[in-house]
Amino acid sequence: MTAPDMEALLRHAREQERLERLRSGHQALVYAVILNVLSLLLFKAGIGLLLLLGLAAVSCGIAGTIRVVAALDYSATVKNACVLAQALPVLSILALLWLGREAAEQLRGAGFEVGWLGAAKRGPLPLPAAAPAEPPPPAGPVMPRIKTPAFIGALLSQPGLSGEQTPVTQRLPGDLLVAFSIDVGTSFMFLTPAECARRGLKKDELLQLARRNAARGIATLQIKRSGEVFQLAAGEQGKDLEACSILFPEFWKQVAARLKDAPLAIFPHRNAVYFTAAGSATGAAALQAIVAGSQFRQAHALSRLLYVFREGQWAVFEPGPKPGAAQGSGPSWAEQTIPM
């Protein structure tokens, strides 16, 4: 499924929610009009009955007004004016009839049957039509994208998605995994089993292809230093590939040789990779502080875990007692290039 297809599904869900709010608000307006009319017709009935009808009419009117105004995206001024109008029965009826007419027009346009007592769906709203089958367009090379299991969980929660339509992934150490994408025009799409079959790609060869295509960008990564903590920084060629460095043990072997120790790293975001020497208590404390201060609700956020690179492989690092926090803000980042 392409990124535009995913956005279309989300827009469809939001529109369904808006129309349901509009339908329930319209029905509340209808009840409010009926109750207001009854209170006027029964003006000479007992004060208790009038008070009961008035309270019910005001409650329905305010609830319906708030829902309809929000669904129609009217201004706060319109909402406040219609709510205040509920204090006067005749004025409230005019306001409710106007709002009800506006809501009814939109509901009819969306396929609802609107009657005297409210609106009802004629049938379920159709999902956005899938693009007709056609030969695959020219596509860019297969590229890796580091993700987490939460990414797959979010896709599987979408209605109508099957395993053949979810991205092909491979597990990495800890809570990371790698998915694969290709550029299609100005957008990109994740490779699914169905899309691999359509394009003649073998799933067990995707990682090899992605590594080969990303290698040039990984080779351009630079290292910035602040005290005992280092950060990977990418130029234009290596943009969005910082976290993908986890797929390149040959890169980290060179880093280990420079550090004269095993690299201890964090991957909190696809564009943010920090590391230090595994034997540095100060560096480990600084990495933990970076994780604690990271926003993991933002797009492309990844792992809170610490990872250590030993004997050519990554593993989750289990820290011992928490070392003392690093003092001061540290010097500015100094850059040097580590070639592949």
N, C-alpha and C positions, 0 to 999 in steps of 0.2 A: 504494500500500500504506500502510495506516495504521500509526501507531506501535504500537498493540496487536497488529496482525498481525505486525509485525517482531519484537516481543517473543515472540510465540508460536513463531515459527520458531527463535529462539535457544533457547527453553526446550526445544523438540523436539530440537535438536542436542545440548544438554547431557544430556537424558534418554537419548538413544541412547548417548552416551559412557559414562554411568553404568552402563547395563545391560550394555554390552560388558565393562566392568571387572568387574562382578558375575559375568558368565558365565565369564570366564577365571579369576577367583578361585575360583569354585565347582569348576571342572575341576581346578585345582591341589589343592584340598582332597580331591577324590575320589582323585587319585593318591597323595596323602599317606596317606590311610587305607589304601589297598591296600598301599603299601610298609611301613607300620607293621605291618599284619596279617602280611605275609610275613616280616618280621623276627622276629615272635613265633613263627610256625610253624617257622621255620628256625633256632630259637635254638641248636640243637646243631651247626649247620653251621660251617664255618670262620670264624674271627674276621675274616678279610678280607672275606668276603661280608656278614657282619653289619654291619661298619663301613660298607661301601658302601651297603647298604640303609638304614642309619640316617641317613647324611648326606643321601641323596636324599630320604628321608621328611621330615627336618627342613627342608631347602631348600624342598620343595613346600609344606609346612605353613606356613612363615613367609610365603612369597610369597602363597599363597592367603589367609591370614589378613589380611594388610595390605590386599589388594585388596577383599576382602569387607567388612571393617570400614569402610573408607573409603566404599565404595558404599552401605552401609547407614547411614552416618553415626553409627556407634557411638562411644562415648567412648574416650579414650586408655587408660583403665583396663581396659576390655574387651580392647582390642588387646594391651596389655602382658601381661595374664593369659593370653590364648590363645597368645601367642608363647612365654612362659616355660613353658607346658605342653608344648611340643614336646620338652623335655628328658626327659620320662618317657613311654615308649611308650603305656602304658594310659591315662594321663591325657590325652595328646595325642589319642588316638583319640576320647575322649569330647568333648573341645573341638572337634575337627574335625567330628564328626558333628553337634554342635549348630549350629555355624556353617553347615555345609552345608545343614541343614534350613531355617534362616532364609533363606539365599540361594535355595534351591529354591522356597520359597513365593513370593518376590517374582518370580522368573523365570517361574513358571507364570502368575502374575497378569498379566505383561507379554506373554504369548503364546508363551513358549518351551516346547519339549518337553523335559522333564527325565528322563533315564534313569540307569542305573547308572554310566555312564562320562562323564556331564556333561550339558550342556544345548545345544540347537540351536534356532535361530530357525525358526518355522513359515513365516515370510515377512517381507518388509521391514516395518518399523514404519510405519504410515500417518502421513502428514503431517497437521497440524491441518486440519480441514475448513474450507474457505473459507466465508465468510458467504454465505447464499443471496442471489440477486439480488433487489433490492427498489428502490423509488423512492428517490432520494437524499434524505437527511434535510436539514432546514433547516441551512444552513451560514453561517458568518461570512464576512466579505469576504475577497477574495484579498489576502494579505499577502506581502511579500518576505522571504526568508531568505538571508543571505549564507553561502555554503559554499565548499568547495574541491573539486578533482577527486578527492581521496581519499575524500570522502563518497560520490560516485557509484561509485567503485571498490569500496568496502565493500558497497554494495548489490548490485552486479553479481556479487560473490563468493557471494551467497546462492543456494543451489540452487533452480531452478525459476523464477527471475525473468527476464522478457524485457524488451525495450526498451519495450514498451507499458506495463510496470509500474514503470519507473524514473521518477523525477521529471523534469518538464520543467525545463530550465535554460538560462540564457544566459550566455555568457562575459563576464567583465569583465577589466580590465587585470591583468597579472601572473598569479598563481595563484588568483584569486578567481572565483566565479561566483554567480549569483543563482538560487535556486529559489523556488517559490511554494507557499503553504500556505493552508488554510482551517481554521477551527475547526469541529469537529463534536462537539457536546455538551461534555464536559469535556476532550476530547483535541483533537488536530489531525491533519491528514493532508496529505501533499505531493500536489500535483496532478501526475498522470501523463497521458500521451496518452490512455489509456483512460478515466481519470476526467474529463478535459476533454470528451471526446466524450459521456460519460454525462450531463454537466451542461450541455452546450451552450456550452462556453467555447472561444474561439478562442485557440490557443497564441500567435499573434503579437500578441494584445492583452493578455496577462497582465502584462507589464511596465508598461504604461500603467495598468491597473487597480490593480496593487500600489502604484505610485507615488502614485496619487490617494488610496488608502486609508491609506497611511502618512504622507502629508504633514502631517496634523495633529499626529501624534506627533513628527515631525522638527522641527516648529516649536517644540516645547516643550523641545528639547535646550538644556542650559546648558553653559557653559564654565568649567572650573576652571583656575587658573593656578598653576604652581610654577616660578619663575624664567622661563626662556625656553621652557618646555614647557607646552602646554595639553592638557586632557583633556575629552572630551565626557561629560556626565553627564545621565542621563535621569530624569525623574520617572515617575509611574505611567503617564501617557499614552504616553510614549516608551520604555517598558520593552522591552528586547531589540532596540531599533531603532538603537543607536549605529552599528554597522557599516553599516546600511542607508543611512546618510547619504551613502555613496559614490555612491548613485543620484541624488543631488540636487545638480547643479552650481550651481543658484541659491543653495543654502545656502552652498556653499564660495566662491562669488563674493563673498558678504558677508563671509565670514571673511577672504578675501584683501584686501578693502578695509580691514578693521580692522588687519590685519597690515602693510599697505602692502608686501606681498611675496607670492610664491606659497607656499601652504601645503605643507609637507612632512609627510606623515602615515604612521602605521603602524596596521594593523588586526589585532592579534594575537588578538583574541577578539571574539565578537559584541557583548559589552558593554564592550569596551575599545578606545577610539580615542584616540590621542595625536597631537598635531601641533605644529609649530613653524614659524618662517619659514625658507624654503629657504636664505636667505643666512646663517643663524645656524649657525656651526660648533659652538658649544657646545650648541645645541638638537639638532642632528643627532647629536652624540655621545651625548646623553642618550636620544634615541630608540633608537639602536643598543644602548645599555645595557639599556633596557626589554625589547627583543626578546630579548637574550641571557639575561635573567633570567626570561622567560616560560615557562610549562609548556605545551608544545604537544601533550601527550598527553591533556589534559583535554577534556571534552566542549565542543563549540562553539569550539575553538581554530581560528584561521584562518591568516593569512599571516605569514611572517618578513620579507617584503620591505618596503622603503620606497617610498612613492608620492608623486609630486609633482603638484600641480594647476596647470596652466598653460593659458591661453587656453581655459578652459571645459572642459578634458578632463583625465582622470587618466592618468598613465603611470608605469611603474616608474622609480624614481630610482636612478641609478648613481652612488654616492658616489665621491669622489676619495680622496686619502690620508686615513686616519682622523684626525679632529681630536682634540685633547686632551680628556680626560674632564672632565666638569663637576665642580667642586669643591663639597663639602658636600652636605647632604641637601636644601637648598632650603627656602623658606618653605612654609607650609601653603597648600592650594589656596584661591584666592579665586574667588567665583562671580559671573558676570554672564550675562544672557540675551541671545542673539542672535536676534531675531525673523526669521521668514521674510518 
